Amino acid sequence: MKIGITGVIVLFAFMFILFAIMFYMIAKRKKQGEKSLVKFNNDVYIALNKLSTPQQKINMLNTLIERINNDEKYKKDTEWRDKVLVKTYMHLSIIYYQTGDEMQTLNTCSKIIELDPKDGMAYYNRGSIYSNMGLYDKALTDLNQTIELLPDYASAYNNRGLVHEKMEHYDKALADFGEAIKLEGSPIAYYNRGNTYYEIINYQEALNDYQTALEILDTNNDSDLKKELEISIKATKERIK
């Protein structure tokens, strides 16, 4: 059937409008979904603040997770269900961490990663816990993943630098602390790099970093680090002499 050039143009124009409407509806639905997710997150936060003990909060969140998994509405939209579960598990991981339960925090972070493999903070938190446990290979794997997903996150470089230092990868540790300093310039990154320089007997560079950290440190809020820096500066000066 011959429709001519004009017909072809009209057909393409119609298809373009149709696709534009479709993409608009998808974007609108996504925006509405994001608003709903924010509201859900806020509602959970408010509900948690009404409870007095960590165990009550843990029980509430576990009950909520069970209901979400068993709800028929969520079963029909697994993508949305997973997003809601991620938010719930995030609250749960924070409470476990605050109570000092590293194992449960680690398990909860793993749940988040199963639901959303692109959640950089879940890798960061799990990697930090692995580091605390002395599981440095696993910590390094998770922190590498964090930096791949969140390349501008200074704390990830700082924590990976600590892992490299414990594994005696001193050059890599210095590089990571340097990147953390470039991104954020926090006193803790200078302090950690100073410690690494001290380990490799580069006392002058260690002293420079300790002194810089002390200069930029908010001593009103971090008196413990101030004491550590003062001790480190004194010890390093003695080494130089």
Steps between C-alpha positions, in 0.01 A plus 500: 500500500655828391466775761745747349766717660245708690346186644842373613574832671161494676557139607843579645361810672222289654752239620725770646208649696398153618853424628520844663176436688619154603833630636317782678270251674796280599687801641189619684442157653867479602482844661185404688671178608802691632270731699318198644834343594609817679170511687532134597853560628387801704203310643728216615740752656217668692363166619845391622544819699183421693655180632730512801735200473714363215337159533153651451627671184658178372176309564296765319725496194512120482120491520481761224738297280288188549181686407658649188617155385156348557291784358330406170527857368878494534521153345349644181768771481827345617710795384305736727501243782879477486537879519277510808689211659835674440378805694378280783824302518696827506320603819562155644873507421536837674338369819710183500813712451402736784453205733844363407367184334749478214385158379138606458610828340711303253212262420261791450743675264523176303119496471507854360766402245292197391205732437702781345851405376563868416462628857846640563440583867405141582835382359675776696335405830558128449861559395563711811364221722713239320798723572409519870483120505843470341358354177707731283461322166121519528521859621712594201257337256206694645683833518619458141135458403404807702755715319384368163142601584584816698829632357476834687437353845807602705430269795515195274855589395592568863367163617659315209826672589473361853447150359801536270710619795400198709590276206835689475417633153653833599519661154133425437408625847679831436325534164157442656559744785623753245178459299290540817691820582450631146126434516430619853816602685384360834742491798446125543631434147811709572543315830471160333745595226736628767481163674587324175797728441610426858475125431736529202740719703431818303479709815511845342197431278324343798564813707371724220174304483453492878553875524262569211236279662536689828472837324171415326352296786191626679638447849165577664338195341794259477712525811602130480660544158669818626669298777604230253650760267690673780648166611588409139664838434714470814606142418581589137710801599699278732557254215623779274746617766 
